[in-house]
Amino acid sequence: MTREDLMVFENEVAKRFEAGEIRAPVHLSGGNEDQLIEIFKNIRQTDWVLSTWRSHYHALLHGISPDEVMRQILAGKSMSINSVDPPFYSSAIAGGILPVAVGLGMAIKRKGEDRKVFCFVGDMTAATGGFEEAMKYAWHFWLPVTFVIEDNGLSVRTPTTEAWGNPLLLLPERLRKNVIYYRYELTWPHSGTRTHVAF
């Protein structure tokens, strides 16, 4: 998918949300199209992708069809899009995918499979102890897990530096080998479209 394809998709989600067709929260992506397209060039269809409540772009770039992603969104699953083929799992729980990523990495290693796990988190989750533990465990046991930190500067609606300081600068160099980090400005609000919708 191209940058334009991704943006058109999210605009269609916003339009359908405002029309009352999606009777559940939506968390739209925007402003990080180019970074994600680059990252997904190194993610194979057989690799696992684990995502957050802001999962639409990840699902589309991993190869889930736009029709299927939209079907799940219309069914109220914007924050929990899942797929077996390609392997994709998302959760609305902040940090909820971290132990899943580590478990998948261990299973892949024990089975001797040629696969990887890419676990996407926001800067809020990256500031938690759960993230540090998962990252260190994956590194110490040489698990095929890469953590992708998507830093939009916000912990929900609070600037992350106000809530947590600046923990991302404290990542030890040795642990950065299994971490991809990028910064972007989100073009949508945390949730919804800036238009009040009554269900």
TORVEX-334805 format. One line per 8 residues: number of its first residue (from 1); their letters; for each residue y, z, x of C-alpha. Coordinates in nm, 2 decimals. Layout:
residues N
NUM> a> Y/Z/X | ...
This chain:
residues 199
1> mtredlmv> 0.00/0.00/0.00 | 0.35/-0.07/0.11 | 0.65/0.16/0.10 | 0.78/-0.03/-0.20 | 0.44/0.00/-0.38 | 0.45/0.38/-0.34 | 0.80/0.41/-0.47 | 0.73/0.19/-0.77
9> fenevakr> 0.43/0.41/-0.85 | 0.63/0.73/-0.84 | 0.91/0.58/-1.05 | 0.65/0.48/-1.31 | 0.51/0.84/-1.31 | 0.86/0.98/-1.36 | 0.93/0.73/-1.64 | 0.60/0.83/-1.82
17> feageira> 0.67/1.20/-1.76 | 1.01/1.18/-1.91 | 0.86/0.99/-2.21 | 0.64/1.29/-2.28 | 0.32/1.11/-2.19 | 0.22/1.36/-1.92 | 0.18/1.70/-2.07 | 0.16/1.89/-1.75
25> pvhlsggn> 0.37/1.95/-1.43 | 0.42/1.66/-1.18 | 0.52/1.69/-0.82 | 0.66/1.36/-0.70 | 0.67/1.24/-0.34 | 0.95/1.05/-0.18 | 1.13/1.01/0.15 | 0.81/1.02/0.35
33> edqlieif> 0.66/0.68/0.28 | 0.69/0.54/0.63 | 0.55/0.85/0.80 | 0.25/0.86/0.57 | 0.17/0.49/0.61 | 0.16/0.54/0.99 | -0.06/0.85/0.96 | -0.31/0.68/0.72
41> knirqtdw> -0.36/0.39/0.97 | -0.58/0.63/1.16 | -0.77/0.77/0.85 | -1.09/0.59/0.76 | -1.23/0.55/0.41 | -1.52/0.78/0.51 | -1.29/1.06/0.63 | -1.20/1.35/0.40
49> vlstwrsh> -0.84/1.39/0.29 | -0.74/1.72/0.15 | -0.40/1.74/-0.02 | -0.16/1.97/-0.20 | 0.01/1.97/-0.54 | 0.21/1.67/-0.41 | -0.09/1.44/-0.38 | -0.01/1.10/-0.53
57> yhallhgi> 0.09/0.92/-0.20 | -0.21/1.07/-0.02 | -0.45/0.95/-0.29 | -0.31/0.60/-0.30 | -0.30/0.56/0.07 | -0.66/0.68/0.10 | -0.77/0.40/-0.12 | -0.80/0.55/-0.47
65> spdevmrq> -0.68/0.28/-0.71 | -0.34/0.31/-0.87 | -0.50/0.29/-1.21 | -0.73/0.58/-1.13 | -0.45/0.79/-0.99 | -0.24/0.73/-1.29 | -0.54/0.80/-1.52 | -0.58/1.14/-1.36
73> ilagksms> -0.20/1.21/-1.38 | -0.19/1.12/-1.75 | -0.48/1.36/-1.80 | -0.27/1.64/-1.66 | -0.43/1.64/-1.32 | -0.13/1.55/-1.10 | -0.19/1.86/-0.89 | -0.57/1.83/-0.87
81> insvdppf> -0.65/1.46/-0.81 | -1.01/1.43/-0.68 | -1.25/1.16/-0.58 | -1.59/1.12/-0.43 | -1.54/0.77/-0.29 | -1.32/0.78/-0.10 | -1.36/1.15/-0.04 | -1.05/1.32/-0.16
89> yssaiagg> -0.97/1.67/-0.28 | -0.64/1.84/-0.38 | -0.54/2.18/-0.50 | -0.23/2.33/-0.65 | -0.30/2.66/-0.47 | -0.08/2.70/-0.17 | -0.32/2.71/0.12 | -0.62/2.68/-0.11
97> ilpvavgl> -0.75/2.37/0.08 | -0.75/2.54/0.42 | -1.09/2.71/0.40 | -1.23/2.40/0.24 | -1.11/2.19/0.53 | -1.27/2.42/0.78 | -1.59/2.43/0.59 | -1.61/2.05/0.56
105> gmaikrkg> -1.53/2.03/0.94 | -1.82/2.26/1.02 | -2.06/2.07/0.79 | -1.97/1.74/0.95 | -2.02/1.89/1.30 | -2.36/2.04/1.21 | -2.48/1.71/1.05 | -2.36/1.51/1.35
113> edrkvfcf> -2.16/1.28/1.12 | -1.89/1.04/1.25 | -1.62/1.16/1.01 | -1.30/1.36/1.02 | -1.11/1.59/0.79 | -0.73/1.54/0.74 | -0.57/1.85/0.57 | -0.22/1.80/0.45
121> vgdmtaat> 0.00/2.11/0.40 | 0.37/2.17/0.35 | 0.59/2.38/0.58 | 0.56/2.68/0.35 | 0.18/2.69/0.38 | 0.21/2.62/0.76 | 0.41/2.94/0.78 | 0.13/3.16/0.64
129> ggfeeamk> -0.14/3.35/0.82 | -0.41/3.15/0.64 | -0.29/2.83/0.81 | -0.29/2.99/1.15 | -0.64/3.13/1.11 | -0.78/2.79/0.98 | -0.61/2.60/1.26 | -0.73/2.84/1.53
137> yawhfwlp> -1.09/2.84/1.39 | -1.10/2.46/1.38 | -0.97/2.44/1.74 | -1.20/2.71/1.88 | -1.51/2.56/1.73 | -1.41/2.19/1.81 | -1.42/2.09/1.45 | -1.31/1.74/1.35
145> vtfviedn> -1.02/1.87/1.15 | -0.66/1.75/1.18 | -0.39/1.94/1.00 | -0.08/1.74/0.89 | 0.23/1.95/0.84 | 0.48/1.78/0.60 | 0.81/1.96/0.66 | 1.07/1.91/0.38
153> glsvrtpt> 1.24/2.23/0.48 | 1.16/2.40/0.15 | 0.93/2.68/0.03 | 0.92/2.57/-0.33 | 1.30/2.59/-0.38 | 1.40/2.83/-0.10 | 1.48/2.70/0.25 | 1.17/2.77/0.46
161> teawgnpl> 1.38/2.91/0.75 | 1.54/3.17/0.51 | 1.20/3.28/0.38 | 0.99/3.27/0.70 | 1.22/3.22/1.00 | 1.11/2.91/1.20 | 0.74/2.97/1.26 | 0.66/2.60/1.34
169> lllperlr> 0.84/2.63/1.67 | 0.59/2.90/1.77 | 0.28/2.68/1.76 | 0.11/2.72/2.10 | 0.08/2.39/2.29 | -0.30/2.41/2.30 | -0.32/2.43/1.92 | -0.10/2.13/1.86
177> knviyyry> -0.38/1.89/1.96 | -0.52/1.92/1.61 | -0.19/1.92/1.43 | 0.04/1.63/1.32 | 0.39/1.73/1.23 | 0.67/1.54/1.07 | 1.00/1.62/0.90 | 1.14/1.44/0.60
185> eltwphsg> 1.39/1.48/0.31 | 1.23/1.49/-0.03 | 1.40/1.26/-0.27 | 1.27/1.43/-0.59 | 1.30/1.79/-0.70 | 1.02/2.03/-0.63 | 0.87/1.98/-0.97 | 0.96/1.72/-1.24
193> trthvaf> 1.23/1.46/-1.24 | 1.56/1.66/-1.29 | 1.52/1.57/-1.67 | 1.41/1.85/-1.90 | 1.11/1.74/-2.10 | 0.99/1.94/-2.40 | 0.62/1.91/-2.46
